[in-house]
């Protein structure tokens, strides 16, 4: 690397010596005068690559260049551009060289620390062996060997006592950051390498939960310390941080007494707060340190009704060690060591509060990633769309997550209060009539609001990959959302436009368009604008556009990120997208309660099939599903749903009823999706049940083909595909769309082959929400009503060519449709109706 840099420097110096020379009339090289170089540099600053006309104009305008040929002027600009390119490349290589040197130093230090840890373990192992050999009959407890020393209490009521606590905290923190005070093991799934953010580790056996990170950042130590001390700016679970007291420590450092509140991630647990001492100082080697630990006693905190919503947690010595690197940048060590008082939450949630992986993802890794993000934005390496400044986009992301956390927690001091409901109510309803939703621009403020209503719930999911579920919810919004409810929420952004859903009939006539705004450096979080296309069909407005825009953040879509929670949070936003737009976010959060094993990560594909296509495959596919089932057995996660609805005082009761029912419908849809994508939802032998009380897919395929042959006198499939499992496979891949619907007052679909799902533009999960009459236009419905009696009487009917409609609002033409009764093979009773759409295509 050093040779490459030196080579570039040599080329730059040689080109620099030749650029200031030109050929005279005698054919000899003559050095440019300083006035000539200055004139050429002025033009180069404006236009590095001037055209021939511009160069000729330059010679005419500058008499001092009149003795130089236009060709020589062209050569000067070529050399000048080459020298600029070489300079930039040399600078880049020097920067890379510095980074590699710093990373090499970091790895060597980590290697030294590990060697010390190995030596310590060898000594402890030898001591224990000696004790076992010398006194085998005695009860020689080994606790004394591995006991973590207890820290003596200091008087926290005077500066001298606080300084003593601060110095003790500093020593303990450094022993964790660079020593062997904690038995660190590598974070699963995050191996260090050239492209990694840093080196991550979690505690293996210590009190509480702990995580550590170290990495290289191209910012100065003081800047990094300033960013990290502003915890609410990067730790989105931090509700507030208040500095009660700050005084100098006498050695150039400062001591602060801090009260911090953090959000609860779900409705099933109380929030946490901390009363801590934070010590900021510099070391003799030039390093910068910010360390922190909890103080004994009650300290500051909330009072009254709000106090019951918090549990006091403990922060053991934690902090940041920031060391400057030669040539710029810093090496940073981050340690988080907490006792989150897991006893205060339901037993099923305790893994969430006893997991070092969760602490690593939410705090430690998040801090390092945020610092690296700021560094890349500062250097101009990151460019965002729509001309938005990075700070504005970060603010939008923070407001979305904080608004969702506010809704989930419903703190009394924010104005939230519960609405009385019966004891068996599964949906928590809260109302906030005092929430301030105004902005600096009155035009963007909510007008005539009665308040904000929040409907929220939490549930336990079994064997459902959180990342897969969030991806499905993001990409298939029509499967769970109601467009009219979205339209109602969007209407609140416009002054005087409050209406109750249903007063303006609106139809979701198109797909959703996702427009990316920005993402973090590893794309673990995506900020985007979603446009939902809709139209109003009211007579007075005609076919008016009713497009809806949502600001959305999606995170945790990487299935291999151990301990990371997955989120999809969104809020309606005006199409003008002002920077100070008011937001009332809604969404989903899925938190894994038990980490995945390496076996499960190998067995599960990176992108699981989100419909049940693969479950209908036979042969080897069933074995694959069985493997997934075994590898993903007994993994659990908690799903939290919260939706916010603005309302006028006169419509409060109506909105409460609507919101409760809407969230119940969303929960029902999510549960169906979760069952479909869960490996445990697939039978390893014959595939899924199509609906409650339905036969297995293979049995239904036999009934469909046998009934077709019985009524129409011809075979639906080729004779060589009528035996065993191949019948289901050939029916699934049949070129015509084949759908089955139930015999109810409102027939709904219970089965479709691949062509049928493609024609309706839906998934197997959402198929059961589509009724038969919805897919036909007015003419098709009349034809169906006319021929339905014939179908039921003779067992089949031919429907003429027509037009039907997919769930995405697209028109589909077909040459002919055939309907027939599907008879049960057991008693020849009518089980359902089947339809085959021949030669269909999108119009």
PENOR-V902355 format. One record per residue. N is the residue number from 1. RES is the residue in one small letter. SS is DSSP state (helix for helix, strand for strand, loop for the rest). PSI is psi in whole degrees, -180 to 180 (999 if undefined). Layout:
n={N/N}
res={RES/RES}
ss={SS/SS}
psi={PSI/PSI}
This chain:
n={1/2/3/4/5/6/7/8/9/10/11/12/13/14/15/16/17/18/19/20/21/22/23/24/25/26/27/28/29/30/31/32/33/34/35/36/37/38/39/40/41/42/43/44/45/46/47/48/49/50/51/52/53/54/55/56/57/58/59/60/61/62/63/64/65/66/67/68/69/70/71/72/73/74/75/76/77/78/79/80/81/82/83/84/85/86/87/88/89/90/91/92/93/94/95/96/97/98/99/100/101/102/103/104/105/106/107/108/109/110/111/112/113/114/115/116/117/118/119/120/121/122/123/124/125/126/127/128/129/130/131/132/133/134/135/136/137/138/139/140/141/142/143/144/145/146/147/148/149/150/151/152/153/154/155/156/157/158/159/160/161/162/163/164/165/166/167/168/169/170/171/172/173/174/175/176/177/178/179/180/181/182/183/184/185/186/187/188/189/190/191/192/193/194/195/196/197/198/199/200/201/202/203/204/205/206/207/208/209/210/211/212/213/214/215/216/217/218/219/220/221/222/223/224/225/226/227/228/229/230/231/232/233/234/235/236/237/238/239/240/241/242/243/244/245/246/247/248/249/250/251/252/253/254/255/256/257/258/259/260/261/262/263/264/265/266/267/268/269/270/271/272/273/274/275/276/277/278/279/280/281/282/283/284/285/286/287/288/289/290/291/292/293/294/295/296/297/298/299/300/301/302/303/304/305/306/307/308/309/310/311/312/313/314/315/316/317/318/319/320/321/322/323/324/325/326/327/328/329/330/331/332/333/334/335/336/337/338/339/340/341/342/343/344/345/346/347/348/349/350/351/352/353/354/355/356/357/358/359/360/361/362/363/364/365/366/367/368/369/370/371/372/373/374/375/376/377/378/379/380/381/382/383/384/385/386/387/388/389/390/391/392/393/394/395/396/397/398/399/400/401/402/403/404/405/406/407/408/409/410/411/412/413/414/415/416/417/418/419/420/421/422/423/424/425/426/427/428/429/430/431/432/433/434/435/436/437/438/439/440/441/442/443/444/445/446/447/448/449/450/451/452/453/454/455/456/457/458/459/460/461/462/463/464/465/466/467/468/469/470/471/472/473/474/475/476/477/478/479/480/481/482/483/484/485/486/487/488/489/490/491/492/493/494/495/496/497/498/499/500/501/502/503/504/505/506/507/508/509/510/511/512/513/514/515/516/517/518/519/520/521/522/523/524/525/526/527/528/529/530/531/532/533/534/535/536/537/538/539/540/541/542/543/544/545/546/547/548/549/550/551/552/553/554/555/556/557/558/559/560/561/562/563/564/565/566/567/568/569/570/571/572/573/574/575/576/577/578/579/580/581/582/583/584/585/586/587/588/589/590/591/592/593/594/595/596/597/598/599/600/601/602/603/604/605/606/607/608/609/610/611/612/613/614/615/616/617/618/619/620/621/622/623/624/625/626/627/628/629/630/631/632/633/634/635/636/637/638/639/640/641/642/643/644/645/646/647/648/649/650/651/652/653/654/655/656/657/658/659/660/661/662/663/664/665/666/667/668/669/670/671/672/673/674/675/676/677/678/679/680/681/682/683/684/685/686/687/688/689/690/691/692/693/694/695/696/697/698/699/700/701/702/703/704/705/706/707/708/709/710/711/712/713/714/715/716/717/718/719/720/721/722/723/724/725/726/727/728/729/730/731/732/733/734/735/736/737/738/739/740/741/742/743/744/745/746/747/748/749/750/751/752/753/754/755/756/757/758/759/760/761/762/763/764/765/766/767/768/769/770/771/772/773/774/775/776/777/778/779/780/781/782/783/784/785/786/787/788/789/790/791/792/793/794/795/796/797/798/799/800/801/802/803/804/805/806/807/808/809/810/811/812/813/814/815/816/817/818/819/820/821/822/823/824/825/826/827/828/829/830/831/832/833/834/835/836/837/838/839/840/841/842/843}
res={x/x/x/x/x/x/x/x/x/x/x/x/x/x/x/x/x/x/x/x/x/x/x/x/x/x/x/x/x/x/x/x/x/x/x/x/x/x/x/x/x/x/x/x/x/x/x/x/x/x/x/x/x/x/x/x/x/x/x/x/x/x/x/x/x/x/x/x/x/x/x/x/x/x/x/x/x/x/x/x/x/x/x/x/x/x/x/x/x/x/x/x/x/x/x/x/x/x/x/x/x/x/x/x/x/x/x/x/x/x/x/x/x/x/x/x/x/x/x/x/x/x/x/x/x/x/x/x/x/x/x/x/x/x/x/x/x/x/x/x/x/x/x/x/x/x/x/x/x/x/x/x/x/x/x/x/x/x/x/x/x/x/x/x/x/x/x/x/x/x/x/x/x/x/x/x/x/x/x/x/x/x/x/x/x/x/x/x/x/x/x/x/x/x/x/x/x/x/x/x/x/x/x/x/x/x/x/x/x/x/x/x/x/x/x/x/x/x/x/x/x/x/x/x/x/x/x/x/x/x/x/x/x/x/x/x/x/x/x/x/x/x/x/x/x/x/x/x/x/x/x/x/x/x/x/x/x/x/x/x/x/x/x/x/x/x/x/x/x/x/x/x/x/x/x/x/x/x/x/x/x/x/x/x/x/x/x/x/x/x/x/x/x/x/x/x/x/x/x/x/x/x/x/x/x/x/x/x/x/x/x/x/x/x/x/x/x/x/x/x/x/x/x/x/x/x/x/x/x/x/x/x/x/x/x/x/x/x/x/x/x/x/x/x/x/x/x/x/x/x/x/x/x/x/x/x/x/x/x/x/x/x/x/x/x/x/x/x/x/x/x/x/x/x/x/x/x/x/x/x/x/x/x/x/x/x/x/x/x/x/x/x/x/x/x/x/x/x/x/x/x/x/x/x/x/x/x/x/x/x/x/x/x/x/x/x/x/x/x/x/x/x/x/x/x/x/x/x/x/x/x/x/x/x/x/x/x/x/x/x/x/x/x/x/x/x/x/x/x/x/x/x/x/x/x/x/x/x/x/x/x/x/x/x/x/x/x/x/x/x/x/x/x/x/x/x/x/x/x/x/x/x/x/x/x/x/x/x/x/x/x/x/x/x/x/x/x/x/x/x/x/x/x/x/x/x/x/x/x/x/x/x/x/x/x/x/x/x/x/x/x/x/x/x/x/x/x/x/x/x/x/x/x/x/x/x/x/x/x/x/x/x/x/x/x/x/x/x/x/x/x/x/x/x/x/x/x/x/x/x/x/x/x/x/x/x/x/x/x/x/x/x/x/x/x/x/x/x/x/x/x/x/x/x/x/x/x/x/x/x/x/x/x/x/x/x/x/x/x/x/x/x/x/x/x/x/x/x/x/x/x/x/x/x/x/x/x/x/x/x/x/x/x/x/x/x/x/x/x/x/x/x/x/x/x/x/x/x/x/x/x/x/x/x/x/x/x/x/x/x/x/x/x/x/x/x/x/x/x/x/x/x/x/x/x/x/x/x/x/x/x/x/x/x/x/x/x/x/x/x/x/x/x/x/x/x/x/x/x/x/x/x/x/x/x/x/x/x/x/x/x/x/x/x/x/x/x/x/x/x/x/x/x/x/x/x/x/x/x/x/x/x/x/x/x/x/x/x/x/x/x/x/x/x/x/x/x/x/x/x/x/x/x/x/x/x/x/x/x/x/x/x/x/x/x/x/x/x/x/x/x/x/x/x/x/x/x/x/x/x/x/x/x/x/x/x/x/x/x/x/x/x/x/x/x/x/x/x/x/x/x/x/x/x/x/x/x/x/x/x/x/x/x/x/x/x/x/x/x/x/x/x/x/x/x/x/x/x/x/x/x/x/x/x/x/x/x/x/x/x/x/x/x/x/x/x/x/x/x/x/x/x/x}
ss={loop/helix/helix/helix/helix/helix/helix/helix/helix/helix/helix/helix/helix/helix/helix/helix/helix/helix/helix/loop/strand/strand/strand/loop/loop/loop/loop/loop/strand/strand/strand/loop/loop/helix/helix/helix/helix/helix/helix/helix/helix/helix/helix/helix/helix/helix/loop/loop/loop/loop/loop/helix/helix/helix/helix/helix/helix/helix/helix/helix/helix/loop/helix/helix/helix/loop/loop/loop/loop/helix/helix/helix/helix/helix/helix/helix/helix/helix/helix/helix/helix/helix/helix/helix/helix/helix/helix/helix/helix/helix/helix/helix/helix/helix/helix/helix/helix/helix/helix/helix/helix/helix/helix/helix/helix/helix/helix/helix/helix/helix/helix/helix/helix/helix/helix/helix/helix/helix/helix/helix/helix/helix/helix/helix/helix/helix/helix/helix/helix/helix/helix/helix/helix/helix/loop/loop/loop/loop/loop/loop/loop/loop/helix/helix/helix/helix/loop/loop/loop/loop/loop/loop/loop/loop/loop/loop/loop/loop/helix/helix/helix/helix/helix/helix/helix/helix/helix/helix/helix/helix/helix/helix/helix/helix/helix/helix/helix/loop/loop/loop/loop/loop/loop/strand/strand/strand/loop/loop/loop/loop/loop/loop/loop/loop/loop/loop/loop/loop/strand/strand/strand/strand/strand/loop/loop/loop/loop/loop/strand/strand/strand/strand/strand/strand/strand/strand/strand/loop/loop/loop/helix/helix/helix/helix/helix/helix/helix/helix/helix/loop/helix/helix/helix/loop/loop/loop/loop/strand/strand/strand/strand/strand/strand/strand/strand/strand/strand/strand/loop/loop/loop/loop/loop/strand/strand/strand/strand/strand/strand/strand/strand/strand/loop/loop/loop/loop/loop/loop/loop/loop/strand/strand/strand/strand/strand/strand/strand/strand/strand/strand/strand/strand/loop/loop/loop/loop/loop/strand/strand/strand/strand/strand/strand/strand/loop/loop/loop/loop/loop/loop/loop/loop/loop/helix/helix/helix/helix/helix/helix/strand/strand/strand/loop/strand/strand/loop/loop/strand/strand/strand/strand/strand/strand/strand/loop/loop/loop/loop/loop/strand/strand/strand/strand/strand/strand/strand/strand/strand/strand/loop/loop/helix/helix/helix/loop/loop/helix/helix/helix/helix/helix/helix/helix/loop/loop/helix/helix/helix/helix/helix/helix/helix/helix/helix/helix/helix/helix/helix/helix/helix/helix/helix/helix/helix/helix/helix/helix/helix/helix/loop/loop/loop/loop/loop/helix/helix/helix/loop/loop/helix/helix/helix/helix/helix/helix/helix/helix/helix/helix/helix/helix/helix/helix/helix/helix/helix/helix/helix/helix/loop/loop/helix/helix/helix/loop/strand/strand/strand/loop/loop/loop/loop/loop/loop/loop/loop/loop/strand/strand/strand/strand/strand/loop/loop/loop/loop/loop/loop/loop/loop/loop/helix/helix/helix/loop/loop/loop/loop/loop/loop/strand/strand/strand/strand/strand/strand/strand/strand/strand/strand/strand/strand/loop/loop/loop/helix/helix/helix/helix/helix/helix/helix/helix/helix/helix/loop/helix/helix/helix/loop/loop/loop/helix/helix/helix/helix/helix/helix/helix/helix/helix/loop/loop/loop/loop/loop/loop/loop/loop/loop/loop/loop/loop/loop/loop/strand/strand/strand/strand/strand/strand/strand/strand/strand/strand/strand/strand/strand/strand/loop/loop/loop/loop/loop/strand/strand/strand/strand/strand/strand/strand/strand/strand/strand/strand/strand/loop/loop/loop/loop/loop/loop/loop/strand/strand/loop/loop/strand/strand/strand/strand/strand/strand/strand/strand/loop/loop/loop/loop/loop/loop/loop/loop/loop/loop/strand/strand/strand/strand/strand/strand/strand/loop/loop/loop/loop/loop/loop/loop/loop/loop/loop/loop/loop/loop/strand/strand/strand/strand/strand/strand/strand/loop/loop/loop/loop/loop/helix/helix/helix/helix/helix/helix/loop/loop/loop/loop/loop/loop/loop/loop/loop/loop/helix/helix/helix/loop/loop/loop/helix/helix/helix/helix/helix/helix/helix/helix/helix/helix/helix/helix/loop/loop/loop/loop/strand/strand/strand/strand/strand/strand/strand/strand/strand/strand/strand/strand/loop/helix/helix/helix/helix/helix/helix/helix/helix/helix/helix/helix/helix/helix/helix/helix/helix/helix/helix/helix/helix/helix/helix/helix/helix/helix/helix/helix/helix/helix/loop/helix/helix/helix/loop/loop/loop/loop/loop/loop/loop/strand/loop/loop/loop/loop/loop/loop/strand/helix/helix/helix/helix/helix/helix/helix/helix/helix/helix/helix/helix/helix/helix/helix/helix/loop/loop/loop/loop/loop/loop/helix/helix/helix/loop/loop/loop/loop/helix/helix/helix/helix/helix/helix/helix/loop/loop/loop/loop/strand/strand/strand/strand/strand/loop/loop/loop/loop/loop/loop/strand/strand/strand/strand/strand/loop/helix/helix/helix/helix/helix/helix/helix/loop/loop/loop/loop/loop/helix/helix/helix/helix/loop/strand/helix/helix/helix/helix/strand/loop/helix/helix/helix/helix/helix/helix/helix/helix/helix/helix/helix/helix/helix/helix/helix/helix/helix/loop/strand/strand/strand/strand/loop/loop/strand/strand/strand/strand/loop/loop/loop/loop/loop/strand/strand/strand/strand/loop/strand/strand/strand/strand/strand/strand/strand/strand/loop/loop/loop/loop/loop/loop/strand/strand/strand/strand/strand/strand/strand/strand/strand/loop/loop/strand/strand/loop}
psi={-44/-38/-38/-42/-44/-38/-43/-40/-38/-44/-38/-43/-38/-40/-33/-31/-27/-19/-26/19/152/162/134/-174/-27/-1/13/151/131/135/138/145/162/-35/-40/-44/-42/-41/-43/-39/-37/-43/-39/-38/-34/-40/100/-21/76/150/173/-42/-39/-38/-40/-40/-35/-42/-39/-37/-23/101/-28/-12/6/-24/8/136/147/-34/-38/-35/-41/-43/-38/-44/-36/-46/-38/-41/-39/-42/-39/-42/-42/-37/-44/-42/-41/-41/-40/-44/-37/-39/-45/-40/-43/-42/-43/-38/-43/-42/-38/-42/-41/-43/-36/-40/-40/-38/-41/-42/-42/-37/-40/-41/-40/-43/-42/-42/-38/-42/-44/-40/-43/-40/-43/-39/-42/-42/-40/-36/-36/-31/71/-25/-17/158/77/95/139/9/-35/-23/-37/7/132/127/138/136/130/147/145/159/113/12/0/155/-37/-43/-39/-38/-39/-42/-40/-45/-39/-41/-42/-46/-43/-39/-45/-35/-25/-38/-41/-4/-154/25/-27/139/92/141/153/138/126/137/6/75/140/147/180/-32/1/156/-37/-164/125/141/156/160/144/-41/101/169/138/-160/142/150/152/145/147/142/175/131/136/50/158/152/-43/-37/-42/-45/-41/-42/-47/-32/-24/70/-40/-21/-24/-25/96/-12/-1/115/-43/154/119/124/114/-40/142/131/154/148/-5/-14/26/-4/-179/150/132/142/123/138/125/138/137/149/153/139/-13/164/-8/-1/151/162/171/149/160/143/108/162/132/128/122/125/175/150/169/-28/9/-2/154/134/134/111/158/147/160/150/149/160/172/-37/-149/168/178/165/165/-142/-29/-26/-32/-13/1/147/129/117/168/133/115/164/117/176/-160/130/119/119/131/147/153/129/4/160/179/153/128/136/129/132/129/122/113/154/105/12/64/-20/-22/0/160/150/-35/-24/-7/-33/-28/-32/-3/14/119/-26/-40/-44/-41/-46/-43/-32/-59/-56/-38/-38/-46/-40/-40/-42/-44/-36/-46/-42/-43/-37/-38/-38/-6/12/-21/129/129/157/170/16/18/141/145/-38/-35/-44/-38/-39/-42/-45/-43/-41/-37/-50/-43/-40/-38/-42/-40/-42/-41/-41/-37/55/140/-38/-6/-5/5/142/145/147/133/134/168/162/-24/8/130/-15/128/123/124/152/145/107/-4/0/131/109/20/160/178/-23/113/-29/-22/10/156/138/138/41/139/-24/-169/132/138/127/124/157/158/149/161/133/140/126/40/119/116/-41/-39/-42/-43/-39/-41/-46/-35/-43/-18/61/-34/-16/-21/-20/155/119/-35/-34/-41/-40/-38/-45/-39/-32/-24/-16/-9/131/129/20/23/127/157/138/134/-22/-26/95/126/141/137/102/-3/-173/-178/138/120/120/111/141/-44/169/160/169/-30/10/29/-14/137/129/129/162/130/126/122/124/125/165/149/141/20/147/-38/-24/-12/-152/69/146/135/44/143/138/133/136/127/141/134/130/159/36/3/115/-20/-3/104/128/-1/140/152/135/147/107/135/161/140/143/148/146/-20/-18/58/152/-30/30/134/143/139/92/151/169/-162/145/128/120/122/136/-21/135/153/149/163/-30/-42/-35/-33/-35/-37/134/157/-39/105/153/126/-11/-178/29/-49/-27/-18/-7/150/174/-126/-24/-34/-35/-37/-42/-38/-38/-41/-41/-45/-40/-26/18/138/28/138/156/159/129/127/129/134/128/135/140/121/154/158/153/-37/-18/12/-49/-41/-43/-38/-46/-43/-45/-43/-46/-37/-45/-35/-42/-40/-44/-43/-42/-43/-38/-39/-43/-44/-40/-35/-38/-4/131/-30/-13/-4/126/129/-3/-53/5/-174/159/140/-34/165/129/-3/157/172/160/-40/-42/-44/-39/-40/-44/-41/-48/-43/-40/-37/-46/-38/-44/-40/-11/6/163/141/-36/166/146/-31/-1/20/7/133/-144/-21/-25/-46/-42/-44/-35/-39/-36/13/142/-29/150/118/123/147/139/155/160/82/176/-36/97/129/153/140/-11/147/144/-177/-42/-36/-42/-39/-41/-42/-8/56/-176/167/-32/-45/-8/-38/-4/0/126/158/-41/-21/-24/-13/151/-175/-43/-40/-38/-39/-43/-41/-43/-37/-43/-3/-39/-40/-39/-44/-28/-51/-6/-11/165/148/125/138/172/147/-165/133/179/137/170/-17/7/6/143/140/127/151/148/-32/149/137/130/141/156/133/117/140/137/-10/-51/11/21/157/117/-43/-179/142/145/138/122/114/134/55/156/154/138/999}
